[in-house]
């Protein structure tokens, strides 16, 4: 019996050694137990306000062993301001597999610049690799409750009343507020780098002209408009934050001593509104402008030679994962509106749904489609980015 066991054990060792030797000699290197397929790495640039949703989603995707062919896919994320990301892609200093800017506005801007030297679009708008919205959020105004109540006694909280308050030499006292509050302070991020800042400038412009589409570059040169928009910009604090998520944190850090009204994403307010009473003993209130635009966070796969066909397919796999109902449901819990129509916004008695939690503060699911403005052309957007800068 002992001899028999010895023979079996010896045969097992010889077979195992043969397998190892054959793989070494014949280079059976791909997809084997000793030499598995290398990971297919893809890089994604994204707008930082997605971090609370996109970061955990990417971690779960990487842990899920998703594959293209036999290669496991690994996603590397980098948060970059939209303006910086666009400039880097255009000048070649950044070569991501895909980009998730905050809105389709940046797809138009990038393609407008890319076509100048390449006679083609870098980001497709249709087809299998076409840009696909991941989540949605509109723009809102946010104010602390005490000041919002005073302001609303004689005004709607919208662009023209805000501009009039900013340029009122009587400051808060003329609006019925405490003289110690000083001037009426409006804030937004810079249109040059930030999508929230660019949308704010666009919506203010639409409101000035009383329209929701077909803005022209000649309108942006109108002196009456330039004087009006300069007046609105005069309310900005000197060191406005670069990103919308930093703007939201700063509002909660400094409170009404620094910010009276901020134009910002609904999603960021939904994420942070719970912190306001503990900071200043006063709630935040949310108001929707009469003209609005969606930030739709389009997943945009670059069609240039920045990545291989396999990497493009891997990015497509990640995009489909983000669009799946469970991952879209997680986006709702971080204040975004899911882009997948199979995921409901109204989730009765769900304590994690911010639209249930903060309805009294003004969060509202129903944004009338009639007030959603068109996305301006790349040419108009390029001009708008410089109009608001001081």
C-alpha positions as CSV (number, residue, x, y, z in Angstrom):
1,X,0.0,0.0,0.0
2,X,2.8,2.4,0.9
3,X,4.5,1.7,-2.4
4,X,1.3,2.3,-4.3
5,X,0.7,5.7,-2.6
6,X,4.3,6.6,-3.4
7,X,3.8,5.9,-7.1
8,X,0.6,7.9,-7.2
9,X,2.2,10.9,-5.4
10,X,5.2,10.7,-7.8
11,X,2.9,10.7,-10.9
12,X,1.0,13.7,-9.5
13,X,4.3,15.6,-9.1
14,X,5.4,14.7,-12.6
15,X,2.1,15.8,-14.1
16,X,2.2,19.1,-12.2
17,X,5.8,19.7,-13.2
18,X,4.9,18.9,-16.8
19,X,2.1,21.5,-16.8
20,X,4.4,24.2,-15.3
21,X,7.2,23.3,-17.8
22,X,4.9,23.3,-20.8
23,X,3.6,26.7,-20.0
24,X,7.1,28.0,-19.5
25,X,8.4,26.4,-22.7
26,X,5.5,27.0,-25.0
27,X,4.5,30.4,-23.4
28,X,0.9,29.5,-22.7
29,X,0.8,32.9,-21.1
30,X,-2.6,34.4,-21.7
31,X,-5.6,33.5,-19.5
32,X,-4.0,30.6,-17.7
33,X,-3.9,29.9,-14.0
34,X,-0.2,30.7,-13.8
35,X,-0.2,33.6,-16.2
36,X,-3.6,35.2,-16.3
37,X,-4.7,37.9,-18.7
38,X,-3.4,41.3,-17.7
39,X,-6.1,43.8,-16.6
40,X,-7.5,46.2,-19.2
41,X,-7.0,49.6,-17.6
42,X,-9.2,52.5,-18.6
43,X,-9.0,56.1,-17.4
44,X,-12.1,58.2,-16.8
45,X,-12.0,62.0,-16.1
46,X,-15.1,63.2,-14.3
47,X,-16.7,66.3,-12.7
48,X,-15.9,66.3,-9.0
49,X,-19.5,66.6,-7.8
50,X,-20.1,63.1,-9.0
51,X,-17.6,61.7,-6.5
52,X,-20.1,60.6,-3.8
53,X,-21.8,58.3,-6.4
54,X,-19.2,57.5,-9.0
55,X,-16.4,56.6,-6.6
56,X,-18.2,53.7,-4.8
57,X,-19.7,52.6,-8.2
58,X,-16.2,52.3,-9.7
59,X,-14.9,50.4,-6.7
60,X,-17.8,47.9,-7.0
61,X,-17.3,47.6,-10.7
62,X,-13.6,46.8,-10.3
63,X,-14.3,44.2,-7.6
64,X,-16.9,42.6,-9.8
65,X,-14.4,41.1,-12.3
66,X,-16.1,42.5,-15.4
67,X,-14.3,41.4,-18.5
68,X,-13.9,42.4,-22.2
69,X,-13.0,39.1,-23.9
70,X,-10.9,37.4,-21.3
71,X,-9.4,40.6,-19.8
72,X,-10.7,41.9,-16.5
73,X,-11.5,45.6,-16.7
74,X,-10.1,48.1,-14.2
75,X,-11.4,51.7,-14.0
76,X,-9.1,54.5,-12.9
77,X,-11.0,57.7,-12.0
78,X,-9.7,61.3,-11.8
79,X,-11.8,64.3,-10.8
80,X,-10.9,67.3,-13.0
81,X,-12.7,70.6,-13.6
82,X,-14.6,70.6,-16.8
83,X,-12.6,73.5,-18.3
84,X,-9.2,72.0,-17.4
85,X,-10.3,68.6,-18.7
86,X,-11.4,70.0,-22.0
87,X,-8.2,72.0,-22.5
88,X,-6.1,69.0,-21.6
89,X,-7.9,66.8,-24.1
90,X,-7.7,69.3,-26.9
91,X,-4.0,70.1,-26.4
92,X,-3.1,66.4,-25.9
93,X,-1.8,66.7,-22.3
94,X,-4.6,64.4,-21.2
95,X,-5.6,61.2,-22.9
96,X,-8.5,59.5,-21.0
97,X,-10.5,56.7,-22.4
98,X,-13.7,58.5,-21.5
99,X,-14.8,61.8,-20.0
100,X,-17.9,62.5,-17.9
101,X,-18.3,66.3,-17.9
102,X,-21.1,67.9,-16.0
103,X,-23.2,68.6,-19.1
104,X,-23.6,68.3,-22.8
105,X,-22.5,71.9,-23.0
106,X,-18.9,70.7,-22.7
107,X,-19.3,68.1,-25.4
108,X,-20.4,70.9,-27.7
109,X,-17.4,73.1,-26.6
110,X,-14.8,70.3,-27.0
111,X,-16.1,69.2,-30.4
112,X,-16.2,72.9,-31.6
113,X,-12.5,73.2,-30.7
114,X,-11.5,69.7,-31.9
115,X,-13.0,70.3,-35.4
116,X,-10.8,73.3,-36.0
117,X,-7.8,71.1,-36.3
118,X,-9.2,67.6,-37.0
119,X,-12.2,68.2,-39.2
120,X,-14.2,65.7,-37.2
121,X,-15.9,65.3,-33.8
122,X,-14.0,63.6,-31.0
123,X,-17.1,62.8,-29.0
124,X,-20.0,61.2,-30.9
125,X,-23.6,62.2,-30.2
126,X,-25.3,59.0,-31.5
127,X,-24.6,55.4,-32.1
128,X,-23.2,52.7,-29.9
129,X,-20.4,55.0,-28.7
130,X,-22.5,58.1,-28.6
131,X,-22.6,60.3,-25.4
132,X,-25.1,58.9,-22.9
133,X,-26.5,60.9,-19.9
134,X,-25.8,59.2,-16.6
135,X,-27.6,61.3,-14.1
136,X,-29.5,64.6,-14.1
137,X,-29.6,67.7,-12.0
138,X,-31.1,71.2,-12.6
139,X,-29.7,74.5,-11.3
140,X,-31.2,76.1,-8.2
141,X,-30.8,79.1,-6.0
142,X,-30.1,78.4,-2.4
143,X,-30.5,80.9,0.5
144,X,-30.6,80.7,4.3
145,X,-34.2,80.7,5.5
146,X,-34.3,84.0,7.3
147,X,-32.9,86.0,4.4
148,X,-35.0,84.2,1.9
149,X,-38.2,85.1,3.8
150,X,-37.3,88.8,3.8
151,X,-36.3,88.8,0.2
152,X,-39.4,87.1,-0.9
153,X,-41.7,89.7,0.6
154,X,-41.3,91.9,-2.5
155,X,-39.5,89.7,-5.0
156,X,-39.4,86.3,-6.7
157,X,-36.1,84.6,-6.2
158,X,-34.9,84.7,-9.8
159,X,-32.2,86.3,-12.0
160,X,-33.7,89.8,-12.5
161,X,-34.7,90.4,-8.9
162,X,-31.3,89.1,-7.7
163,X,-29.4,91.4,-10.1
164,X,-31.6,94.3,-8.9
165,X,-30.7,93.5,-5.3
166,X,-27.0,93.2,-6.1
167,X,-27.0,96.6,-7.7
168,X,-29.2,98.3,-5.1
169,X,-27.1,100.9,-3.4
170,X,-29.3,100.7,-0.4
171,X,-28.0,97.2,0.2
172,X,-29.9,94.8,2.5
173,X,-31.4,97.7,4.5
174,X,-33.4,98.8,1.4
175,X,-34.8,95.3,1.1
176,X,-36.0,95.3,4.7
177,X,-33.1,93.5,6.2
178,X,-30.7,94.3,9.0
179,X,-28.3,97.2,8.1
180,X,-25.5,95.1,9.5
181,X,-25.9,92.6,6.7
182,X,-24.3,95.0,4.3
183,X,-24.6,94.5,0.6
184,X,-26.6,91.7,-1.1
185,X,-24.0,89.0,-1.9
186,X,-24.5,86.7,-4.9
187,X,-22.1,83.8,-5.7
188,X,-21.5,81.2,-8.4
189,X,-18.4,79.4,-9.7
190,X,-16.4,80.7,-12.7
191,X,-17.8,80.0,-16.2
192,X,-14.3,79.4,-17.5
193,X,-13.7,76.2,-15.7
194,X,-17.0,75.2,-14.0
195,X,-20.1,73.8,-15.6
196,X,-22.2,75.3,-12.8
197,X,-20.7,78.7,-13.4
198,X,-21.3,78.4,-17.1
199,X,-24.9,77.3,-16.7
200,X,-25.5,80.2,-14.3
201,X,-24.2,82.7,-16.8
202,X,-26.2,81.1,-19.6
203,X,-29.5,81.1,-17.6
204,X,-28.9,84.7,-16.5
205,X,-28.4,85.6,-20.1
206,X,-31.6,83.8,-21.3
207,X,-33.5,85.5,-18.5
208,X,-32.2,89.0,-19.6
209,X,-33.4,88.4,-23.2
210,X,-36.6,86.7,-22.1
211,X,-36.0,83.6,-24.3
212,X,-35.1,80.0,-24.0
213,X,-33.2,79.3,-27.2
214,X,-31.3,80.5,-30.2
215,X,-28.8,82.8,-28.3
216,X,-26.5,84.6,-30.7
217,X,-23.0,86.0,-30.3
218,X,-24.2,89.4,-31.4
219,X,-26.7,89.5,-28.5
220,X,-23.8,88.9,-26.1
221,X,-22.2,92.2,-27.4
222,X,-25.3,94.2,-26.7
223,X,-24.3,97.1,-24.3
224,X,-27.5,96.9,-22.3
225,X,-26.9,93.2,-21.6
226,X,-23.2,93.8,-20.9
227,X,-24.0,96.4,-18.3
228,X,-26.7,94.2,-16.7
229,X,-24.4,91.1,-16.5
230,X,-21.6,93.2,-15.1
231,X,-24.0,94.4,-12.4
232,X,-24.8,90.8,-11.5
233,X,-21.1,89.9,-11.5
234,X,-20.4,92.8,-9.1
235,X,-22.1,90.8,-6.3
236,X,-19.5,88.0,-6.5
237,X,-17.1,87.5,-3.6
238,X,-13.5,88.2,-4.6
239,X,-12.3,84.6,-4.2
240,X,-15.2,82.5,-5.4
241,X,-14.5,78.7,-5.3
242,X,-13.4,76.9,-8.4
243,X,-15.8,74.0,-8.2
244,X,-19.5,73.7,-7.3
245,X,-18.9,71.2,-4.5
246,X,-16.4,73.6,-2.9
247,X,-18.9,76.4,-3.3
248,X,-21.5,74.3,-1.4
249,X,-19.0,73.5,1.3
250,X,-18.0,77.2,1.6
251,X,-21.6,78.2,2.0
252,X,-21.9,75.9,5.0
253,X,-18.5,77.0,6.3
254,X,-19.1,80.8,6.2
255,X,-22.8,81.0,6.1
256,X,-24.9,84.2,5.4
257,X,-22.0,86.5,6.5
258,X,-20.5,85.7,3.1
259,X,-23.2,84.4,0.9
260,X,-26.8,85.6,0.6
261,X,-27.8,83.6,-2.5
262,X,-25.8,81.0,-4.5
263,X,-26.6,79.5,-7.9
264,X,-25.7,75.8,-7.7
265,X,-26.7,72.2,-8.6
266,X,-29.8,70.8,-6.9
267,X,-27.8,67.6,-6.3
268,X,-25.2,69.3,-4.1
269,X,-27.8,71.0,-2.0
270,X,-29.6,67.7,-1.6
271,X,-26.4,66.1,-0.3
272,X,-25.5,69.0,2.1
273,X,-28.8,70.6,3.2
274,X,-28.9,68.5,6.4
275,X,-25.8,70.2,7.7
276,X,-27.1,73.8,7.6
277,X,-29.1,73.9,10.9
278,X,-26.3,72.5,12.9
279,X,-23.9,75.2,11.6
280,X,-25.9,78.4,11.8
281,X,-29.2,77.4,13.4
282,X,-31.0,78.3,10.2
283,X,-32.3,76.0,7.4
284,X,-31.4,76.3,3.7
285,X,-34.2,77.0,1.3
286,X,-34.2,75.9,-2.4
287,X,-35.7,77.9,-5.3
288,X,-35.9,77.0,-9.0
289,X,-35.2,79.7,-11.6
290,X,-37.9,80.4,-14.1
291,X,-35.6,79.2,-16.9
292,X,-33.5,76.2,-16.3
293,X,-31.1,73.7,-17.9
294,X,-30.1,70.1,-17.1
295,X,-26.7,69.0,-16.2
296,X,-26.8,65.5,-17.7
297,X,-23.3,64.2,-17.1
298,X,-22.8,62.5,-20.5
299,X,-20.5,59.5,-20.5
300,X,-18.3,60.4,-23.5
301,X,-15.9,57.8,-25.0
302,X,-13.1,59.5,-27.0
303,X,-13.0,58.3,-30.6
304,X,-9.4,59.3,-31.2
305,X,-6.3,57.1,-30.9
306,X,-6.0,57.9,-27.2
307,X,-7.2,54.4,-26.5
308,X,-7.5,51.0,-28.2
309,X,-10.7,49.4,-29.5
310,X,-10.6,47.0,-26.5
311,X,-10.4,50.0,-24.1
312,X,-13.3,51.7,-25.8
313,X,-15.3,48.5,-25.4
314,X,-14.3,48.4,-21.7
315,X,-15.5,52.0,-21.2
316,X,-18.8,51.0,-22.9
317,X,-19.1,48.1,-20.3
318,X,-18.5,50.6,-17.5
319,X,-21.1,53.0,-18.9
320,X,-23.7,50.2,-19.1
321,X,-22.9,49.3,-15.5
322,X,-23.5,52.9,-14.4
323,X,-26.8,52.9,-16.3
324,X,-28.1,49.8,-14.6
325,X,-31.1,50.2,-12.2
326,X,-29.3,49.3,-9.0
327,X,-26.4,51.8,-9.6
328,X,-28.9,54.5,-10.8
329,X,-30.8,54.0,-7.6
330,X,-27.7,54.7,-5.6
331,X,-27.3,58.0,-7.6
332,X,-30.7,59.0,-6.3
333,X,-29.6,58.6,-2.7
334,X,-26.7,61.1,-3.4
335,X,-29.2,63.7,-4.7
336,X,-29.1,63.1,-8.5
337,X,-32.0,62.3,-10.7
338,X,-31.4,58.9,-12.4
339,X,-31.1,59.1,-16.2
340,X,-32.4,55.6,-16.6
341,X,-36.3,55.9,-16.9
342,X,-36.7,52.5,-15.3
343,X,-35.7,54.0,-12.0
344,X,-38.5,56.0,-10.3
345,X,-37.9,59.3,-8.6
346,X,-40.8,59.0,-6.3
347,X,-40.0,56.2,-3.8
348,X,-42.7,56.4,-1.1
349,X,-41.5,56.1,2.5
350,X,-37.9,55.7,1.4
351,X,-36.0,57.6,4.2
352,X,-32.8,57.9,2.0
353,X,-34.6,59.7,-0.9
354,X,-33.7,63.4,-0.5
355,X,-36.9,64.4,-2.4
356,X,-38.9,62.9,0.4
357,X,-36.6,64.2,3.2
358,X,-36.3,67.8,2.1
359,X,-39.6,68.7,0.3
360,X,-40.3,71.3,3.0
361,X,-37.0,73.0,2.1
362,X,-38.1,73.4,-1.5
363,X,-36.7,70.3,-3.3
364,X,-39.2,69.5,-6.0
365,X,-39.3,66.6,-8.4
366,X,-41.5,68.4,-10.9
367,X,-39.5,70.7,-13.1
368,X,-41.8,71.9,-15.9
369,X,-40.4,71.0,-19.3
370,X,-41.6,74.3,-20.7
371,X,-38.9,76.2,-18.8
372,X,-36.0,74.1,-19.9
373,X,-33.8,76.1,-22.2
374,X,-31.9,74.9,-25.2
375,X,-28.2,74.2,-25.0
376,X,-26.4,77.0,-26.9
377,X,-24.0,76.4,-29.7
378,X,-20.3,75.8,-29.1
379,X,-19.6,79.3,-30.5
380,X,-22.0,81.0,-28.2
381,X,-20.8,79.0,-25.2
382,X,-17.2,80.0,-25.9
383,X,-18.2,83.6,-25.9
384,X,-20.3,83.2,-22.8
385,X,-17.3,81.8,-20.9
386,X,-15.5,85.1,-21.1
387,X,-18.5,87.5,-20.7
388,X,-18.9,86.9,-17.0
389,X,-15.2,87.0,-16.0
390,X,-14.1,90.2,-14.2
